[in-house]
């Protein structure tokens, strides 16, 4: 899921790639947002913030 988001794919493309329903994709993406404590925001894109957080954690682990 995160790989698709990082590649810039929309939910529909992620669904096709992973052979899951749109509902399943939305649930997983919303679970990722919740885990990272990223509430909906009109000013900031949660998908971009999710990717940045992943990169930050990944860089800290190396």
Secondary structure, 3 states (H helix, E strand, C coil): CHHHHHCCCCHHHHHHHHCCCHHHHHHHHHHHHHHCCCCCCCCCCHHHHHHHHHHHHHHHHC
